[in-house]
Amino acid sequence: MPKLRAVLIAFAVVAAGATPAHASTAPSITVKQGRTQPVFSYADAVREHVYVESTVDSDSDGKLDRVRVDIIRPKESSPKLKVPVIIDESPYYDNSGRGNEAERKVYDADGNITKFPLFYDNYFVPRGYAVLNVDMLGTTKSEGCPDVGGPADVLGGKAVIDWLNGRATAYHEDGTPAVADWTTGKSAMIGKSYDGTLANAVAATGVKGLETIVPISAISSWYKYQRSNGVVYNFNYMSRLGNTVDTDPDAKCAAVRARMDTEDGDDTGNYNAFWAERDYISGSLADVSKVHASVFAVHTVNDLNVKPDNFSKWWQALADRNVPRKIWVGQYQHVDPFDFEGRRDLWVDTLHGWFDYWLLGVKNEIMREPRADVQTSLNSWITQRDWPAPLALKIPFRPAADGSFGLVPARKGQTATFTDVRQSEDAMVADVGTVKPGRASFTTGALPLDLRLSGTPVVDLRVALDKPTSNLTALLVDFGEDTRVDWRRNQGVTTLDEESCHGESTAADDACYKKTVTNLATRPLEIVARGWIDVQNRQSLSTSSPLTPGTYGQVKWETLPQEYIFKKGHRLGLVVAGTDSTYSGEPATGANVTIDLSQSRVQIPLALTLLTSRDVPKDTARWQGPQQLNLPVPEENEFF
């Protein structure tokens, strides 16, 4: 009878949901309402570091370079409780730091990190993830030399993914082998700028185990980062950046930097083998056709550091291959979405859902949400099923000899002329309506309704030169007094004293970061879209083709993509000029440029509807087609 009573009591305890005293109380990954829960101790987490052997010897010392990997993971992670991995690989951990507050790694006496930059560790480790801060080869505590987008950059990060999946070797500080028996092998790479670029690059190798990437303000083609259709932004930039991120003595990697200066082709601006090796869309080392990881991309249309064609071309290439993807498109400069005003909580939750879905298989709503979050102005955001706005009409606007900019082609024989001089963008757009020798300018009348540009304008000019080549700049301009995001001032945000916290903290590493607000400025105009080309690269990026002086040639190129609303009553303008000193280090050619206006146009993608119904008053006019512009429309149906 006593035995029966004991059995009944035990049964009652289990039925009530209590845990018997002899059962294991070790936490397991817990999911509620589509999100993992913080059940692991951040303070007690394992903090360790290893050195992963790569497949490259970038400093030519006769040994394969080793990658320093700093790890924080739940104490309970082990062969019995394997956890997925979030990786931020960076060259900036001991120089410029990471995030808006420029955080650097901090180490204890044993060389292990006590402070991991950013909030990823504070937030995700308690929820059952390992977080790895990886020093890019040639930087911080990794061996080798940075080759700025080349094999060392790419293959160092790939080696870490391989180690997590048992395909590469790693060592502890004392030289003993290190085995990642605590991980599922499933990993994500995340990061802003160079960090996000490394995520793009490693994904483009097709390495197995990399399940998703979150590239923020990231490069997809280093040529696009430093060139536009043959126009050089900065000379000898790649070697200078390599020297900046490498905190070793200058002599160590001097030969690598010298080789980059020799191979980069600054003298022509052409695309060559150097840039193909650093092209992750269609390059020789890595390319988008190998990407099997899902992609959550974030970029801003006013980022004139990593210019937005780096995301638009990458995004389109991913779409062409049906890669699972999501995107946020902002209006700031080079800013992390963690610092978009009013979006921090949403960003953390969205990222949380994304990682849970792709790394742990959690069933949540993340892939049923609209694919694109788009900031249309100031702090106004909309969602839509893709970016750019689906079904946008590509409307050809035509410059005319009287300075107008409309829908009807200029009469045959009408031309505009200017001289390629080196000048700033502000000088190019000043006093539009006044004839100036260094530019040609054209404007519409007052717009009868708001127009939303969403995508990439295309400039198509028929030009003649009196010299073999000229640099050309095309600017689309919004003329009209208005308050806009001031992305020129501190990237578009001001940092406040007030903080918000996301995750758990220790005395050495807190989860709290200062909030930001959007900078605003009231100005009479805004340069909306920019595009540059060297005329001798009009037919090929890799081969120079001078234009025979005195003869006409068609020169067609894309501006940078944009997301922008031209407001009712403003004027839409086009300025065509020569060398842009604001963004290019090149000298002007001094060529006289003649534009055949009858054979020239700019194709502007305009969204069919301005905003979602919840954002627009019922009496607001909707963009339905070119007939609404109250401008003459050509007889031929060329809009579609």
N, C-alpha and C positions, 0 to 999 in steps of 0.2 A: 504493500500500500504506500509506504513512503516513497518508493521508487516511482510509482505512478504519479504521485503528487508532484515530484520534481520534474518529471517529463511534462506534465500539464502546465506547470509554471513556466518552464522554458519555452513551451509552445506559445503561451500567452504573450510572453515578452517579445518574441520574434514577430508574432502576428500584429502586435501593436506598433511595430516599426522601430523598436529599440535595437541597439547593437549589443549582442552578448559580450560579456567581459573578455572572453577569450579570443574574440574575432579581431582581425587587424583593424586599426584605426587610421592607417596611413591614408592621406587624402588621395583622391583620384581627380582627374580633370572632370569638372562639373559644368553642365550646360543648363541654363534656364532661359526660356523665351528667346532662343536663337543666339545666345551669347554665352561664352565661357565665363565662369565666375571666379573671383579672387579668393581661392581657398588655400593657396600656398604662401608661406611666409617669405616676404622679400628680405627681411633682415637676416634670416637664416639661410638664404640662398647660397649655393656653391659659387664661389668666385675663383676662377683659375685662368691660366693661359697656356697655350701650346704654340708650337712652330710647325706649320704645314710645309712640306717640301713641294715646291712647284716644279714645273717642267722647263723652266727657263733659267739662263745664267746671264742676267741683264747687265751685270757689272764686270763680266768677263774675268772672274777670279778663279775659274776652273771648278766652281761648285754650283750646284743648283740652288737658286735663291729660296730662302725660307720665309714664309708669311707669318707674321705675328697675329695671333687670334686671341682676343680677350673674351672670356665667356662668363656669363652669369646664367644660372639655371636653377630650377627648384631643387631643394635638398633631396627630395624624394625621387628625382629623375634617376633612372638606373635601367639595367636590362629588363627589369620587371615593369617599369613605368617609363616608357619612351615618350619624348616630347618633340614637337616640331621646333624649327629654328627661324628666327628673324635676324637678318644680317644687315648691318650698315657698314659697308666697306668705304674707307675714306682716306685721302692723302692729307687731311687737315687736322688730325687729332693733336698735333703738337706745334701748330703754327697759328693759323687763323681761328681755329676752334670751330664748333658746330652750333648751329641755331642762332636765333636772334640775340642771345646773350653770350655767344662765342665761348661755349663751354669746352674745356679740354679734359683729357683723361687725367685722373689723379691716382697714384699708386701707393701701396703700402710698402713696408720694409721688405716683404717677400717678392715684390715686383708685380703683385696682383692689383687689379683696379679696385679702388674704393668708390670712385665716382665715374659712372658711365654717362657721357653726354646725352642730352635729350631725354624724352620721357618714355621711350620704348621699353626700357628695362623696368622702370617703376610700375608701368601699367601692365605689361604683358607677362612678366615672370610670375606674378601671383596668379595668373590665369592659366598657367601650365605651359608656358613657352620658354625656350632658351633664347637669349639675345646675345649676339656676337658682334663686337666692334672689331673690325678687321683693318689693320694698317696696310694700305696699299703698298705693293712692292716699291722699295726705294724711299719709303717715308716712315717716320716715327721709329718703331722698333723692328720693322721688317728689313730684310736684306735687299740688296740689289739697287737698281737705278730706275727712276720713273722714266718711261718713254712716251708719256702723254698720249694716251689712247691706243698705243701700240701693243705688241705681244705681251710685254711684262704686265701692263695694266690689266689686260684681258685674262691672261692665263693664270695670274696669281689668284684672282677671285674664283676662277673655275676650279683651281686645286682645292680650295676650301670646301666647295660643294662635293667634290670627289671624295675628300677625306670623310665628310659626314656620311657618305654612302659606302665607305670601305674600299675606295678605289685609289686612295693616296695615303702617304705615310706622314705622321706627325710625331713630334717629340716634346717631352716636357723640358723644363729648364735644365734638368740634370742629364739630359740625353736619352732617357728611357722612352720607349715608344708610348704614344698616347692614342687610345682607341675611343672613338665616339660611340660607345655602346649604350648611351643614354638617350639617343635620338631616333626618331622614326626615319630620318634621312630626308624628310620633306622640309623644304626651306623656302624662305622668301628673301628677296633683297629689296631694300628701301633706301632712299636718300635723296637729298637735294643737290643740284648742280653736279659737281664732279662725282659725288657719291651715286646719284641717280644715273649718271652716265655709265658708271661701272656696272650697274644693274642691267642697263640696256645691253652693254657689251657682253656680259656673261650669258645673258639669256639668248643672245644671238649666236652663241656657240652651240646651242642645243643641249647643254649639259643636263644629264638626267638627275632628278632630285630637286631641281629648282622649279617649284610649282607655280610661283607667281612673283611679279616684281611691281614695285611702286616707284617709278621714276618721277621725280619732282624737279621741274626746271632743268631737265637733263638734255645732254647732247646725244643725238643719234648719228650725226656725221660731223667729224671735226672739220671737214672742209667747209660745211655750212656755218660752223662756229667761227671760222676765220676768213671766209671768202663769200662773195656773192657774185656768181657768174663772172669770175675772173678778177673782180675788184677785191683787193687785199685790205682787210680791216686793220691788221697790225703786223708789222714786219718782225721776224725772228721771235714771234710770240711763243711758239711751242717750247723752245729751249728756255725762254725766260720763265714760263710757268713751271717747267720741270725743275728749274733751280729754286723757285719759290717754295715748292712743296717738299723739296729734299733738304733736310736740315743737317745732312752730313757735311763735312768739309768740301768746299767747291771742287777740289781736284779729283775727288772720287769719281764723279760722274761727268767730268768735263768732256770726255771723248764721246759720250752718248749725246750730250747737248750739241757738240760740234757736228755730229753726224745728222742730227735733226735739222740744223741750219743749212747743211749742204743739200739735204734731200727734199726740203719743203717747197722748193720751186717758187720762192717769193719773187724772183726776177720776172716771172711770167704771170703768176696768179693762176696757173693751170692746175687742173686735177691730174694727179699722177699716182704712181705706185705708193708713195708715202701716204697720200690721203686715202687711197683704196684700202690700205691696211687699217685705217682708222674710220672706216665707214661701216656702220652696223646695219645699214639698210641693204646695201648691195656690194659689200666689200669683199676683200680677198681673204681675210682672217675670220670674220664673223658676218653673218647676214640674216635678215629677217625671215628668210625661208626656213631657218632652223629653229625659230622660236616656237616652243610648245607651252611655255609658261603663260598664264593669264597676265594681263597688264592693266594696272590702275594708274593712268597717267594724270599728272597735274602740271599745268603750265599757265603762264599769264601772257596776254597778248601785247603787253607793253614791256616785256622783258627784252631789253636791248643789250643784255650780257649774253645769255644763251637765247638767241633770237628765236621767235616762235615758229619759224619754218622747221626747226629741229623737232618740234612735236607734231606739226601738221603732216609732214612727210612720213614720219614714223607711224602716226595714227592711221593714215591712209593705207600704208603698206600692211599694217596689222589687219585692217578691215578687209583688204583684198584677199587675205588668207584666212578669214573667219576666226582669228584669234579671239578668245573671250576677253572682253575689255570693258573699261569704264573710264570716264574722264571728268575732271573739273577744269574749267577754263575761267581764269580770273582777269581782272583789269589792272593789277598792280605791276610793279617791276619784278625784280628777282626775289620773290617772297614765298616762304613756305606756307602751305594752307593752314598750318597750326597758328599762323599769325594773320590770317584773313579776319577782319573785324566781324564779330558776331557769329563766326563759323567754327570756333575751336571745338566746342562740345560735339557738334555734328561731325566734324572731321574725325575726332577720336572714335566716335561710335561707328562711323562708316568704315574706317580702317579696321576696327575691331571685328565688325561683321565680315569684312573681306578676308581677313586672315583666318577667322574661324571657318569660313566656308571652304577656302582653298587649301588650308593646311590640316584641318581636322575633320572636314566633311560635315560640319554642322549645317543642318537644314535651317536656313533663314531666308530673308527676303532680298538679300543683296543683289542677286542676279535678276530679280523681277522688277527692280527699280528702274526708272528711266536711266539710260546709259550716260547721259551728259547733264552735269550741273554747270550753268553758264551765268557769269556775272555780266549783266547788260549795261549797267551804269551804277556809279556810286556803290551803295550797298544793296542794290536790287539784283536778285538771283532768280533764275527760272530753271526748270528741268525740261529736257526734251529727249527724244529717242535716239539722237546721235548729234555729232558735231562734225562739220558746220550744220546750220539749220537745214534739215531735209527739205528738198524741193525748192531751194532758193533759185531765183531766176538770175541768169547771168546776162546782165543788161549792158550792151555796148554804148558807152558815152563817147561823144565825138568832140574833139577840140576844133574851133573855128578861128578864122583870121581876125574876127572882131573881138576875140577874147572870150567868147561864149563857150559853154560846155553843155552839149545837149545830145539829142538822139539822132539828129539828121547829119549825114556826112557833109563836110565842107565841100565847096565847089572845086572842081578840078583846077589845079594851078595855084591854089591858095597855100601859102607856106608860113612858117614861123622860124626865126633864126635866133641863135644865141652863141656865146663862146664858152668853151669848157674852161672855167676858172675855178680855183679852189676856194670854197666858201662854206660857211656854216648853214645848217638848215634854217635857222632863224633868219639869216640874210636872204635865203632863197624865197621865203614866204612873206617877207616884209613888203608892205605897200603894194599888195596885189592890185592890179589895175593900172599901175605905173610901169611903163616900158623900162626894162633894165637889160643891159647887154649880157648878163650872165644867166638869164633864165627866160623861159616862155611860160606864161600863166593863163589859165582859163577857169571861168566859174559859171555855174548855173545861176539862174535867178533864185529868189526866195523859194524854198521848198514848200509845197502846199500841204505836206503831211510829214510825219516822222518816217524815216527810212532806216531800216536795220541792215547794216552790212554784216554778213556772216560768212567768212571763208577767205579766199585768196584772190584779190584782184589780179588781172593780167594786163600788162601794158604791151601794146602792139603798135610800133611806130615805123614809118618808112622815112629813113634819114639819109642824108648825104653829108660828107665831111670834106674838109680841104686838107686833112692829114689822114694817115692810115688808121688811126683809132681815136676814140674819145671815151672817157668815162661818162655814163649817163645815170642820172638820179631822177626817179619819178616819185612824187609825193602827192597823196590824196589828202586834202585838207578840209576841215570843217570850219567855215568862217561864220562866227556868231558868238556873241558874249554868252558865257555859260559857266556854271560851276561844275568842275570835273574832278576825277581822281587825279591828285597831284603825284603821279608816279615818279616824277623827276626828283622830288624831295625825299631823301631817305627811303628810296624804293617805293614810297607810297604809304608808309605807315609811321606812326609815332608810338614809341614804347611808353607805357604808363607805369606807375609805381604799383598799382593793384595787381595781384597775382591770382591765378587759378591753378588748381592742383588736379593732376590726373595720374592716379596710381598711389603706391605706398612709398614712404620715405625712410631714410636713416639719417643719422646725424651728419654723415659724409655725403649723402646723395639724396636731395629732396626732389619731390615730384612737382614742384610748384614753379610756374613761369609767369613772367610779366605779360599782362594783356596789351593789346595794341588798338589804336583807332586809325581810321583811314585819313590820310592827308587830303585836303581839298584845296582847290585854287580856282579863282574866277579869272578867266582869260578870254581875249577876243577871238581866239582861234585855237585849233588843235590839229597837229599833224597826225593823221589817223593811220595811214599805211605808207610804207617806205619800200623802195626797191632800187637795186643798183645793178649795173652791168658794164663790163668792158666790151665795147662794140666788136673787138676782134674775137670775142668768145660767143658771138651770137649764134654760131652754128655748132660749136662744140666746147665743152668745158676743158677738154684735155688737149685740144689743138688750137693754136692761134691762127685766125684768118683775117688779116688786115683788109679793110674795105678800100677798094681803089678810090683815091681822091676824086671827087667830082661825080661819082656814080652813086645811085641810090641803092640801098639794101634794106630789107625788112629786119627789124630788131624787136624780138618778142621775149618778154621775161615776166616772171611773177614778182609781185611785191611780197613783203612779209604778210602772213595772214592776220586777220583782225576780227574783232567782234565789237561793233560800235553802232550807236544810234545817232544819225543826223537828225536833229530836231526840226520840226516845222518852223519855217521862217528863216532858218539858216541857209547858207549857200555851200554847195559842194564844189570844191575846186581841185584842179590838177596843176601842179607845177613841175616842169621838166627843166633840169639843169645839168651841170657837169659834175665835177668832183665834189663829194660831200665831205668836208673836213670834220664834221661832227663824228662820223663813224669810220672814216677811211684814212689811212696814213699815206695814201698815194699822192704824188704831185699831179697837178692838172696837165693835160696835153696841150692846151692852148688852141685846140681845133675849133674851127667855126662849124657849127652844126645847123643844118637846114632840115626842117621837118615838113614832109609832104602831108599836109593836114587831111587831104581827101582820102588818103590811104592809111590813116592812123586812128586808133581808138583805144579806150581802156574798158575792159570787161569787168564789171563790178557785180559780185553776187549779192543780191538783195532778197531778204527773207519774205516769203509770201504773207506771213502774218507777223506782226511786230512782237507781241508777247503772248503769254497765255491769258485766257479769258479772265482769270482771277486777278491779273495784274493791270488790266486795261479797263478804264471806264467804258460803259456801254456806248457812249456817244463818240468814242475815239475812232478816227478813220483808220481803216486797215489797208495795208499795202496789197493790192490785187494785181498790179501790172503797170507797165510804163505809161499807159494812157492816163493814169492819175497824176502824173508829173506836170500836166498842163504844158507840155513841150511838144513841138511838132514831132510826129512819129513817121518814120520812113515807110514807104509803101510796101517794101518787101518784108515778109514775116521772118525776121532774123533773130528773134529773141529766144527761140527755143531750139 
